[in-house]
């Protein structure tokens, strides 16, 4: 609701005017008494109801609000200057302001702050100050500090009227502090520790101070076994302010008042706490450090943990600056045979990628519902053989490619509050074009903080303008064929970030010997974002190639009752029982750490300190 918005009043405000739709305009003025120019993105939202702020409703789903967006001028909006948005301004899902029908709408204006980065690679780029709020997690953040917005109010909208409709951005999202370190208690606890280090590599790249922060879960018996050294597991995934490796860690059982998924989440958080801190149970003989990492970037809530021309050397920074600090501080073994990684979705891609790109540094990767691990199936697009990302290649037909089907099922519960599977009907809920158009409206030059934009930033080369080179034409206003794939950029993606291609290319050159038995991949048969497709491409290569050495890992495409799992399937229960995603998503540690421990023990070098295995 509007009253729940995290904001404070602001004397700095824009006046936003929607002029008569005889010539539809949005006029944004910075008051003359403002001390400094403002750089960022102006957005205007329309929805059918003010029950929820329109600015929070813009999505890929059918319930999305309408949005229009335009940048402030280069150098910022100076005091007294205005920005005009007219009927030619890009909109989503309706393309133009002039196409909005007469009626009553809830309207709201927003300013999303950007800043200039004088990067160490010699380019200056203007990008969001942040894509996250400090207290958010798992892709849900609210607006970053500094975001300005107007009240949401119902407006009678008449395209034929010359009357202006004005908005004032009277509220500003203030600093939303974290709950207090990785534990959320304001201080580290016996179990959860916070590690923060200034990254020289990242600070030099971005031209500003960049810290990496990690949350570390210590194993049972850490203090009682002072001579033990421990394996380390990285739980990759979206930005989380608190320690959450795929199942929270909480000593508190659910309260009687909790219902639905909140009850399930609290129940399994308490299960993990009890099992992890017990001398018996699933973690006996599998004592390890478990690490989550906070690495938001100006493009997204997460860097993707690799070295990238646009995002920076996050792979090197994590591997060569952060991990040694953690292992030194908490008695990590510090050798590749005693490290593992897991994650789902974004974290699944990261787990797969770091195992492939750093094959000597990890000895097990549990990969769930990964973002596209090969671009022969970049969702529903083969960027190498097909010509257009938005429409299937055809001489006469023009069929839009689906980008999303059905719904995410990770928090699905039945009417009685029990975990459920959802219904994978295979119905398209958003096309690739719609999803990318939304991001174009929210921020041009890969600056929307959205999913397709971060893929483009991570996987692609730097463009001539200093921003990520477009993988295809995303601007429908001309200058290129809408949706046409840039084959030069695609070739760069292939050689640098197509993980299946890299394995095919280098398997017999020594990479196979370093990866055999390490990669274990799980995806639902009906993944919401078509992530099934790339895993099937991997499966086909493994099944139809006489690999030497063998692939050696597991590839599982999940089904239940003959139906494919939706996003984000991470395998069945440890005993093989089929269970909904709402349960298995809580069990990453319980499922995968014991499997990692078995492999570490089987491949440990002679003379290794194995005390972690003894209790």
DOKOL-515463 format. One record per residue (C-alpha): x, y, z; residue number from 1. Coordinates in steps of 0.1 Angstrom, whole numbers, plus 2048, in hexadecimal, padded with zeros to 3 digits. Example, Ala and Ser with C-alpha at 12.3 -4.5 7.8 and 13.67 -1.06 7.14 Angstrom:
% DOKOL-515463
[[87B 7D3 84E] 1],
[[889 7F5 847] 2],
This chain:
% DOKOL-515463
[[800 800 800] 1],
[[80A 824 7FD] 2],
[[80E 828 822] 3],
[[827 80B 823] 4],
[[83F 81C 80A] 5],
[[861 821 81A] 6],
[[866 847 814] 7],
[[86D 868 824] 8],
[[862 88A 818] 9],
[[879 89D 801] 10],
[[87D 8C2 7F9] 11],
[[88E 8B7 7D8] 12],
[[871 8B0 7C1] 13],
[[86A 8AF 79C] 14],
[[849 8BD 78E] 15],
[[83C 8A3 776] 16],
[[821 8AE 75E] 17],
[[80D 898 746] 18],
[[801 8B1 72C] 19],
[[7E2 8AE 716] 20],
[[7E3 890 701] 21],
[[7DD 8A5 6E2] 22],
[[802 8A4 6E4] 23],
[[809 88C 701] 24],
[[825 899 716] 25],
[[835 892 738] 26],
[[848 8B1 743] 27],
[[861 8AD 75F] 28],
[[870 8CB 76F] 29],
[[88B 8CE 78A] 30],
[[883 8EC 7A0] 31],
[[89A 909 79D] 32],
[[8A4 908 7C2] 33],
[[8B2 8E4 7BF] 34],
[[8D6 8E3 7C9] 35],
[[8E2 8C9 7AF] 36],
[[8D8 8BA 78E] 37],
[[8C7 898 78F] 38],
[[8D1 87B 778] 39],
[[8BA 85E 773] 40],
[[89B 850 763] 41],
[[878 85F 764] 42],
[[85C 846 764] 43],
[[837 84B 763] 44],
[[81F 82E 76D] 45],
[[7FA 828 768] 46],
[[7E5 80D 777] 47],
[[7C1 804 77D] 48],
[[7C2 809 7A3] 49],
[[7D4 81B 7BE] 50],
[[7D2 7FE 7D6] 51],
[[7F7 7F8 7CE] 52],
[[80F 813 7C2] 53],
[[811 811 79B] 54],
[[837 815 79D] 55],
[[839 7F3 7AF] 56],
[[822 7E1 796] 57],
[[837 7E3 776] 58],
[[83F 7BE 76D] 59],
[[83F 7A4 752] 60],
[[81D 796 760] 61],
[[7FA 79D 753] 62],
[[7F3 7B4 771] 63],
[[80F 7CD 767] 64],
[[80A 7F2 769] 65],
[[811 808 74A] 66],
[[833 819 74A] 67],
[[844 835 736] 68],
[[868 83E 73B] 69],
[[882 859 730] 70],
[[8A5 862 73C] 71],
[[8AE 883 74A] 72],
[[8C6 897 733] 73],
[[8EA 88E 731] 74],
[[8FB 89E 74E] 75],
[[8DB 89F 762] 76],
[[8BC 8B3 765] 77],
[[8C8 8D6 771] 78],
[[8B3 8EC 788] 79],
[[897 8FB 773] 80],
[[89C 8E3 756] 81],
[[880 8CC 749] 82],
[[87E 8AA 738] 83],
[[861 8A4 721] 84],
[[851 882 71A] 85],
[[838 882 6FD] 86],
[[825 869 6E8] 87],
[[846 85D 6D8] 88],
[[854 852 6FA] 89],
[[858 82C 6FE] 90],
[[83D 81B 712] 91],
[[835 7F9 720] 92],
[[81F 7E6 71A] 93],
[[80C 800 707] 94],
[[825 80F 6EF] 95],
[[81C 833 6F0] 96],
[[80A 84C 707] 97],
[[7F4 855 6EA] 98],
[[7E6 831 6EA] 99],
[[7D9 833 70D] 100],
[[7B3 833 70E] 101],
[[79E 84C 720] 102],
[[795 841 744] 103],
[[79E 843 768] 104],
[[7C1 837 771] 105],
[[7D6 837 790] 106],
[[7F6 84B 786] 107],
[[817 84F 796] 108],
[[839 85F 78B] 109],
[[85B 853 796] 110],
[[880 85E 793] 111],
[[899 841 794] 112],
[[8BC 84F 79C] 113],
[[8DB 849 787] 114],
[[8FF 854 78B] 115],
[[91E 856 775] 116],
[[939 83C 779] 117],
[[95C 846 76D] 118],
[[968 823 767] 119],
[[98B 817 768] 120],
[[988 809 744] 121],
[[986 82D 738] 122],
[[961 832 732] 123],
[[947 847 745] 124],
[[925 837 748] 125],
[[905 843 758] 126],
[[8F3 826 76A] 127],
[[8DD 821 788] 128],
[[8EB 82A 7AA] 129],
[[8DE 809 7B6] 130],
[[8C6 7ED 7AC] 131],
[[8BF 7E2 7CF] 132],
[[8B3 7EF 7F1] 133],
[[8C9 7E3 80D] 134],
[[8AE 7D1 820] 135],
[[8A1 7BD 802] 136],
[[8A8 79A 7F7] 137],
[[8A2 77F 7DC] 138],
[[89A 798 7C1] 139],
[[880 7AC 7D6] 140],
[[88F 7CD 7E0] 141],
[[877 7EB 7DD] 142],
[[886 80B 7CF] 143],
[[8AB 814 7D6] 144],
[[8B3 832 7EC] 145],
[[8AF 853 7DA] 146],
[[891 848 7C5] 147],
[[877 864 7C3] 148],
[[852 85F 7BD] 149],
[[831 871 7BE] 150],
[[811 867 7D0] 151],
[[7FC 84E 7BD] 152],
[[7DA 85C 7B4] 153],
[[7BC 855 79E] 154],
[[7BB 86B 77F] 155],
[[79F 86E 765] 156],
[[7B3 86B 745] 157],
[[7A5 87A 725] 158],
[[7BC 879 706] 159],
[[7A7 895 6F6] 160],
[[7AB 8AD 713] 161],
[[7C4 8C9 714] 162],
[[7C5 8C9 73A] 163],
[[7E6 8C1 749] 164],
[[7EB 8A6 764] 165],
[[806 8AE 77D] 166],
[[81A 89A 795] 167],
[[834 8A4 7AF] 168],
[[84F 88B 7BB] 169],
[[84A 894 7DF] 170],
[[858 875 7EE] 171],
[[87B 866 7EE] 172],
[[885 843 7F8] 173],
[[89D 848 815] 174],
[[8BA 833 821] 175],
[[8AC 811 828] 176],
[[8C7 802 83F] 177],
[[8CE 7DE 841] 178],
[[8C0 7CB 85F] 179],
[[8E3 7C9 86D] 180],
[[8FD 7B2 85D] 181],
[[8F7 78F 84F] 182],
[[8E4 783 86D] 183],
[[8CB 79F 86F] 184],
[[8D1 7A4 894] 185],
[[8E9 7C1 891] 186],
[[907 7AC 899] 187],
[[917 78B 88E] 188],
[[90B 76C 8A1] 189],
[[91C 74B 8AA] 190],
[[911 73D 889] 191],
[[90F 75A 86F] 192],
[[92C 771 868] 193],
[[930 78F 851] 194],
[[94F 795 83C] 195],
[[954 7B5 82A] 196],
[[972 7BE 814] 197],
[[97B 7DB 7FE] 198],
[[981 7CD 7DB] 199],
[[99F 7DD 7C9] 200],
[[995 7CD 7A8] 201],
[[972 7D9 7A8] 202],
[[97A 7FC 7B6] 203],
[[993 801 79A] 204],
[[97A 7F5 780] 205],
[[95C 80B 78B] 206],
[[971 829 796] 207],
[[961 829 7B8] 208],
[[964 815 7D8] 209],
[[954 7F3 7D6] 210],
[[951 7DB 7F3] 211],
[[949 7B6 7F1] 212],
[[935 7A8 80E] 213],
[[92F 784 817] 214],
[[91A 772 831] 215],
[[92B 753 840] 216],
[[91A 737 852] 217],
[[932 725 869] 218],
[[92E 6FF 86E] 219],
[[924 6ED 88D] 220],
[[943 6E6 8A3] 221],
[[957 703 895] 222],
[[962 70F 8B7] 223],
[[966 6EC 8C6] 224],
[[97D 6E1 8AA] 225],
[[997 6FD 8A8] 226],
[[9AF 6E8 893] 227],
[[995 6E0 878] 228],
[[995 6F1 857] 229],
[[976 6F1 842] 230],
[[96A 6EE 81E] 231],
[[957 70C 810] 232],
[[936 70E 7FD] 233],
[[92B 72D 7EA] 234],
[[905 730 7E8] 235],
[[900 747 7CA] 236],
[[8E1 75A 7C3] 237],
[[8D0 77C 7C4] 238],
[[8D9 797 7DC] 239],
[[8CF 78F 800] 240],
[[8D5 7A6 81D] 241],
[[8D3 789 835] 242],
[[8E3 767 833] 243],
[[8CB 752 81D] 244],
[[8DD 737 809] 245],
[[8BC 728 7FC] 246],
[[8AA 721 81C] 247],
[[8AC 73A 839] 248],
[[8BE 732 85A] 249],
[[8A9 73B 878] 250],
[[8A6 72D 89C] 251],
[[882 738 89E] 252],
[[866 720 895] 253],
[[848 72D 882] 254],
[[82E 73F 897] 255],
[[809 734 897] 256],
[[800 754 884] 257],
[[816 74C 866] 258],
[[804 73D 848] 259],
[[80A 734 824] 260],
[[82D 735 817] 261],
[[839 74B 834] 262],
[[832 72D 84B] 263],
[[845 715 834] 264],
[[862 72C 832] 265],
[[865 730 857] 266],
[[861 70B 85E] 267],
[[87D 701 847] 268],
[[893 71E 853] 269],
[[88F 70F 876] 270],
[[896 6EC 868] 271],
[[8B7 6F8 859] 272],
[[8C1 708 879] 273],
[[8BA 6E8 88D] 274],
[[8CC 6D1 874] 275],
[[8EA 6E8 86F] 276],
[[8F1 6ED 894] 277],
[[8EC 6C8 89D] 278],
[[908 6AF 8A3] 279],
[[8F3 696 88F] 280],
[[8DD 699 871] 281],
[[8E4 6A0 84C] 282],
[[902 6B5 852] 283],
[[916 69C 867] 284],
[[936 696 855] 285],
[[92F 6B4 83E] 286],
[[93B 6D2 852] 287],
[[942 6EF 83C] 288],
[[941 715 839] 289],
[[924 722 825] 290],
[[927 744 814] 291],
[[90E 75C 804] 292],
[[91C 77B 7F2] 293],
[[90E 79E 7ED] 294],
[[919 7AC 7CC] 295],
[[8FF 7C3 7BD] 296],
[[90A 7D8 79E] 297],
[[8FB 7F6 78C] 298],
[[8EA 7DE 773] 299],
[[8DA 7C5 78B] 300],
[[8D8 7B8 7AF] 301],
[[8F5 79F 7A7] 302],
[[914 7A0 792] 303],
[[912 77B 786] 304],
[[933 775 796] 305],
[[949 775 777] 306],
[[961 78D 766] 307],
[[94D 7A2 74E] 308],
[[956 7BE 736] 309],
[[939 7D3 742] 310],
[[933 7C8 766] 311],
[[957 7C4 771] 312],
[[96F 7A9 77E] 313],
[[957 79B 798] 314],
[[963 777 792] 315],
[[987 781 79A] 316],
[[97C 797 7B7] 317],
[[967 77B 7C7] 318],
[[981 75F 7C1] 319],
[[9A1 772 7C8] 320],
[[997 78D 7E1] 321],
[[978 782 7F4] 322],
[[97C 75C 7F8] 323],
[[9A0 75D 805] 324],
[[994 776 820] 325],
[[978 75F 82A] 326],
[[98C 740 82B] 327],
[[9A8 751 83E] 328],
[[991 75F 858] 329],
[[97C 73F 85E] 330],
[[995 723 858] 331],
[[98B 719 835] 332],
[[9A0 6FF 824] 333],
[[9A5 717 807] 334],
[[9AA 6FD 7EC] 335],
[[994 6F4 7CE] 336],
[[98D 6D0 7D8] 337],
[[97C 6DD 7F7] 338],
[[964 6F6 7E7] 339],
[[941 6F3 7D9] 340],
[[927 70A 7CB] 341],
[[902 70A 7C6] 342],
[[8E5 721 7BC] 343],
[[8C5 725 7AA] 344],
[[8BB 73A 78C] 345],
[[8D4 757 78C] 346],
[[8E7 743 7A6] 347],
[[8E4 724 792] 348],
[[8F5 734 774] 349],
[[910 742 78B] 350],
[[917 720 79B] 351],
[[91A 710 778] 352],
[[92F 72C 76A] 353],
[[948 72E 787] 354],
[[94D 708 786] 355],
[[954 70A 761] 356],
[[969 72A 761] 357],
[[97B 721 782] 358],
[[97D 6FB 77E] 359],
[[99A 6F7 796] 360],
[[98A 70C 7B1] 361],
[[96A 6F8 7B6] 362],
[[963 6D3 7BA] 363],
[[93D 6D2 7B8] 364],
[[922 6E8 7A9] 365],
[[8FD 6E2 7B0] 366],
[[8EB 6F6 795] 367],
[[8C6 6FD 797] 368],
[[8B0 70D 77C] 369],
[[8CD 720 76E] 370],
[[8CB 73F 758] 371],
[[8D4 734 735] 372],
[[8F4 720 736] 373],
[[8F5 71F 710] 374],
[[8E8 739 6F7] 375],
[[8DC 71F 6DF] 376],
[[8BE 722 6F6] 377],
[[8BF 745 704] 378],
[[89D 740 712] 379],
[[88A 739 6F1] 380],
[[8A5 748 6DA] 381],
[[8C3 739 6C9] 382],
[[8D8 758 6C5] 383],
[[8F0 747 6AD] 384],
[[8D9 738 693] 385],
[[8BA 74E 696] 386],
[[8B7 771 689] 387],
[[89D 782 69F] 388],
[[899 780 6C5] 389],
[[875 78B 6C6] 390],
[[865 777 6AA] 391],
[[86B 754 69D] 392],
[[87D 754 67B] 393],
[[863 74E 660] 394],
[[85D 75A 63C] 395],
[[839 766 642] 396],
[[82E 760 666] 397],
[[837 777 683] 398],
[[834 763 6A3] 399],
[[840 773 6C3] 400],
[[859 75F 6D8] 401],
[[84C 756 6FB] 402],
[[863 762 717] 403],
[[84F 757 736] 404],
[[835 73C 73B] 405],
[[81D 735 758] 406],
[[82B 741 779] 407],
[[848 73D 792] 408],
[[83F 721 7AA] 409],
[[859 724 7C5] 410],
[[840 732 7DE] 411],
[[820 721 7D2] 412],
[[809 715 7ED] 413],
[[7E6 707 7EC] 414],
[[7C7 717 7FA] 415],
[[7CD 703 81A] 416],
[[7F0 711 81C] 417],
[[803 6F2 812] 418],
[[81F 6F3 7F8] 419],
[[812 6EE 7D5] 420],
[[820 6E7 7B2] 421],
[[80D 701 79E] 422],
[[800 6F9 77B] 423],
[[819 6F9 75E] 424],
[[800 6FE 742] 425],
[[81B 70D 72C] 426],
[[807 72D 726] 427],
[[81C 74B 71B] 428],
[[81A 767 734] 429],
[[834 77E 724] 430],
[[846 77F 703] 431],
[[86C 786 6FF] 432],
[[863 7A7 6EE] 433],
[[84C 7B2 70B] 434],
[[866 7A9 725] 435],
[[881 7BC 714] 436],
[[86B 7DA 70B] 437],
[[862 7DE 730] 438],
[[887 7E0 738] 439],
[[88D 7F9 71D] 440],
[[872 80F 72C] 441],
[[880 80C 74F] 442],
[[8A4 813 744] 443],
[[8B6 816 723] 444],
[[8DA 80A 71D] 445],
[[8D5 7EB 731] 446],
[[8CD 800 750] 447],
[[8AB 7F3 75B] 448],
[[8B9 7DD 776] 449],
[[8A6 7C1 764] 450],
[[8AE 79D 75B] 451],
[[8B4 7A0 736] 452],
[[8C9 7BF 73B] 453],
[[8E1 7AF 754] 454],
[[8E5 791 73C] 455],
[[8EF 7AA 721] 456],
[[907 7BC 738] 457],
[[918 79C 746] 458],
[[91A 788 726] 459],
[[921 7A4 70C] 460],
[[93F 7B9 702] 461],
[[940 7DE 709] 462],
[[930 7F2 6ED] 463],
[[93F 811 6DC] 464],
[[92B 828 6F3] 465],
[[939 817 712] 466],
[[918 804 71A] 467],
[[912 7DF 714] 468],
[[910 7D7 6EF] 469],
[[8ED 7CD 6E6] 470],
[[8E8 7A8 6DE] 471],
[[8CA 7B3 6C9] 472],
[[8B8 7D2 6BF] 473],
[[8A2 7DC 6DD] 474],
[[897 7FF 6D3] 475],
[[877 7FE 6BE] 476],
[[87B 823 6B5] 477],
[[891 81D 697] 478],
[[8B6 81A 68E] 479],
[[8B6 7F4 68C] 480],
[[8A0 7D7 685] 481],
[[88C 7D1 6A4] 482],
[[897 7B0 6B5] 483],
[[8B2 7A9 69B] 484],
[[8CF 796 6AC] 485],
[[8F2 7A4 6A9] 486],
[[907 786 69F] 487],
[[928 797 6A8] 488],
[[91C 79C 6CB] 489],
[[90E 778 6CB] 490],
[[931 76B 6C2] 491],
[[940 77D 6E0] 492],
[[925 76E 6F7] 493],
[[92D 74B 6E9] 494],
[[952 74C 6EF] 495],
[[951 75C 711] 496],
[[930 752 723] 497],
[[91F 735 711] 498],
[[928 71B 72B] 499],
[[91E 6FD 716] 500],
[[932 70A 6F8] 501],
[[950 70F 70E] 502],
[[94E 6EC 71B] 503],
[[94A 6DE 6F7] 504],
[[968 6F3 6EC] 505],
[[97F 6EA 709] 506],
[[974 6C9 716] 507],
[[990 6B5 705] 508],
[[9A9 6D1 70C] 509],
[[9AA 6C9 731] 510],
[[989 6D9 73D] 511],
[[977 6B8 73D] 512],
[[990 6A9 755] 513],
[[98A 6C6 76D] 514],
[[964 6C5 76A] 515],
[[95B 6A0 769] 516],
[[943 697 785] 517],
[[940 6BB 792] 518],
[[922 6CA 77F] 519],
[[8FF 6C0 78B] 520],
[[8E2 6D2 77A] 521],
[[8BD 6D3 782] 522],
[[8A0 6E5 770] 523],
[[87B 6E1 76F] 524],
[[86C 6D2 750] 525],
[[856 6F1 74C] 526],
[[86C 70D 75A] 527],
[[85A 72E 75A] 528],
[[875 740 747] 529],
[[87D 724 72E] 530],
[[89E 71C 740] 531],
[[896 6F7 73A] 532],
[[8A1 6FC 716] 533],
[[8C6 704 71C] 534],
[[8C9 6E7 734] 535],
[[8BA 6D0 71A] 536],
[[8D5 6DC 702] 537],
[[8EF 6D2 71C] 538],
[[8DE 6B1 721] 539],
[[8DE 6AA 6FB] 540],
[[903 6B1 6F8] 541],
[[90C 69B 716] 542],
[[8F5 67F 70A] 543],
[[901 67F 6E6] 544],
[[926 684 6EB] 545],
[[93F 66A 6F5] 546],
[[950 681 70E] 547],
[[972 678 71C] 548],
[[972 67B 739] 549],
[[94D 677 73E] 550],
[[937 694 749] 551],
[[931 681 769] 552],
[[918 698 779] 553],
[[8F2 697 77B] 554],
[[8DA 6A9 763] 555],
[[8B6 6A7 76F] 556],
[[897 6B6 75F] 557],
[[87D 6B6 77A] 558],
[[859 6A9 777] 559],
[[83D 6A1 78F] 560],
[[81F 68C 785] 561],
[[829 68F 760] 562],
[[82B 6B4 762] 563],
[[84A 6CA 760] 564],
[[854 6DE 77E] 565],
[[853 704 77A] 566],
[[86E 71C 786] 567],
[[884 715 79B] 568],
[[888 6EF 79D] 569],
[[8A8 6E4 7B0] 570],
[[8A2 6BE 7B1] 571],
[[88F 6A6 7C6] 572],
[[892 6A1 7EC] 573],
[[8B2 68F 7F8] 574],
[[8A0 66E 7F9] 575],
[[892 672 7D6] 576],
[[86F 67D 7E1] 577],
[[85E 695 7C9] 578],
[[854 6B6 7DB] 579],
[[848 6D8 7D0] 580],
[[861 6F4 7C9] 581],
[[854 706 7E8] 582],
[[864 6EB 7FD] 583],
[[884 6E3 7E9] 584],
[[88E 707 7E6] 585],
[[892 707 80C] 586],
[[8AA 6EA 80C] 587],
[[8C9 6F3 7F7] 588],
[[8E1 6ED 814] 589],
[[8D0 6CE 820] 590],
[[8D0 6BF 7FD] 591],
[[8F2 6C9 7EF] 592],
[[90B 6CE 80B] 593],
[[90B 6A9 814] 594],
[[910 6A0 7F0] 595],
[[92D 6B8 7ED] 596],
[[93C 6AA 80D] 597],
[[93C 687 7FE] 598],
[[94F 693 7DF] 599],
[[967 6A8 7F3] 600],
[[970 689 809] 601],
[[973 673 7EA] 602],
[[98B 68B 7D8] 603],
[[99F 69A 7F5] 604],
[[9C4 699 7F1] 605],
[[9D9 683 807] 606],
[[9E1 693 829] 607],
[[9C4 6AC 827] 608],
[[9B5 6B7 848] 609],
[[994 6A4 849] 610],
[[988 6AD 86C] 611],
[[96A 6BE 85D] 612],
[[95F 69B 851] 613],
[[963 68B 874] 614],
[[946 699 886] 615],
